[in-house]
Amino acid sequence: MKNPKLSDRYAKSLFDFANEKNQVEEVYGDLTLLANTLKENRDLQMLLRNPVVPPNQKHQIFESVFNGTLHDITYQFTDLLLKKRREPELDMICEGFFRLYNQSHNIKTALIVTAQPLSDELKSKIVSMLTEQTHATIELKEAVEPSLIGGFVIQMDDYFLDDSILYKFNKLKQEFSQNNFQVQF
């Protein structure tokens, strides 16, 4: 069972230690590699979550997969996770580390949902507008949802803007359903 508090503690400890050793960028790169590998390889995910597989066997498999590509801090950290049997939490620990990294580097993630894919020019305009408003570096994630019909939805931290045609249709529908006006002939 996933434990977000535990994952956040491990992520904070790793971030603080990497920061102390001036190797935050290296650890960030390693954790990006780990997170991407876990996303792409379902068998590795299942292996890490399997409580029947002994830690020393997981360690050997983990070492053969990443074979010297990880920096010393990341390698020691993953070794500690395997010894403490916390490897099922690795993906949540990576997410926690990424949040801390983004906070320390003033990076905000914005999700924009549109009915059709955006052009590069429009993406750059949106990023520059959000950068100007937030005074932060914006990492834009894009999703396409044809049911919006047109317009867009932007979500960033606690900021939410729905300017889609679907939202406007639903709003009109609600207003008309509450309309007490009746035509009499």
Summary of the structure (lengths in Angstrom):
residues: 185
radius of gyration: 22.7
end to end distance: 65.8
largest distance: 84.7
contacts: 486
relative contact order: 0.11
helix: 62%
strand: 15%
